[in-house]
Amino acid sequence: MDNVCQDGLALGVDVATGELQPTARYRWDQEFDHHPDTGYVFAGKKLPGWQQAVEFVLEAALRAPFFRHVGWDIALTQAGPVAIEGNLGYEIDLPQQLHGGLAGTLGIGDPQPYWKRMRQRFC
């Protein structure tokens, strides 16, 4: 079970830069600009080794081209990124909440044609 489901905080990361969002969320109704236990302030911080982690995930995705979408759980260690797991049945509600939607991140643009196809396919 992920940390959010075990009363952890959720914090968005800028995919291009590795910069942390300035606020974390707890159960979607509470926001924190610092960690409530450690006092760590999120604003202006970047994850160390972020570019290396991005390259690691892209390489992993190339090795499994038959999966269209994977939710990667990656640990950033002193020795470099390590894959904890790849989730094929991940839910997108957490990234949607943290990033204010994913259309831009996924390069969808206007989602209407996509949703029209989905309705035709599943309804």
ZIKA-V742332 format. One line per field, one symbol per residue. ss: DSSP state (2 for helix, 1 for strand, 0 for the rest). psi: psi as a letter, one per 20 degrees, with the letter a starting at -180 (. if undefined). burial: + if it has 9 or more other ideal C-beta (glycine too) atoms within 8 Angstrom, else -. A space follows every 10 residues. Layout:
ss->???
psi->???
burial->???
This chain:
ss->0002220001 0010000011 0001110001 1101000000 1000010002 2222222222 2200000000 1111111001 1111111000 0022222220 0000000000 0222222222 220
psi->prhhikkrqp pqpohhijpq qiqqqokiip qpiqphgijp phpjqqppjg hhgghgghgg hhimiiphpp opopporhir qppgrpohkq qjhghgghjk rjgghikhco ighghghggh gi.
burial->--------++ ++++---+++ +-++++---- -+--+----- -+----+-++ -+++-++--+ +--+--+--+ -+++-+---- +-+--++--- ---++++++- -+-----+-- ---------- ---
